[in-house]
């Protein structure tokens, strides 16, 4: 990890020298359109653009991109000597800058640290994307996306495995999410792996908070009783919590429960359901979202972007 930060410091200084007074720009064809082989970075020129002036080094790549009207500098930094695809290396940072002293920033940074001890794989992942100024939504609404995940997975366990995971997502547009926001926190523990004679013993927790442009007109019925349904209007703040446990075969005694709740934070209305014989909260990611909720808040494996 120290090597990654050393690369960021040295190459970042070089990027500032080359870009001069240029400010940031949105990616011409999206982030992560590049690969590295033994530290040599390669990236095709985006369709409709011309590319020139490549400056390369071990773990460093910079070039000028033009659409005929605006000129940009694209800078990519990663560890020296590394091979792999964008977003799947121990460290990478990609930014686009626009010449002409136009305010803004488009940048994505990723760090992955994974260690393997026998069959146990411990992984830390984090990624941050920042779009500000003219690179922001409609050129006015800044957006920040943050993902962080920690996991410990014993792929070789047939029984008694203790897998653990926790993840955090944040995607907010506008100042402090004033335009729209999704926040999702999850954690889960697989206390015992499934075998031919025993079921998996698991505990899961999910919290999702959505607001603004991420919420449409909708509602939810979580217990089949229409008299206490919860509804919300477009743009309101809605929060949901799922908690589940399935320990049904521990010492032959059923220990299963599920809890689900939705809260319309804007109106202070809420509904909830608790069951000692139903752990459907554990399977929330595979169920359909309620009306107006948008996509399931996983927004893709390993992060929302």
Buried (B, 14 or more C-beta within 10 A) or exposed (E): EEBBEEBBEBBBEBBEEBBEEBBBBBBBBEBBBBBBEEBBBEBEBBEEBEBEEEBBBBBBBBBBBBEEEBBBBBBBBBBBEBEBEBBBBBBBBBBBBBBEEBEBBBBBBBBBBEEEEEEBBBBBBBBBBBBBBBBBBEEEBBBBBBBBBBBBBBEEBEEEBBBBBBBBBBBBBBEEBBBBBBBBBBBBBBBBBBEEEBBBBBBBBBBBBBBBBBBBEBBBBBBEEEEEBBBBBEBBBBBBBBBBBBBBBBEEEEBBBBBBBBBBBBBEBEBBBEBEEBBBBBEBEEEEBBEBBBEBBBBEEBBBB
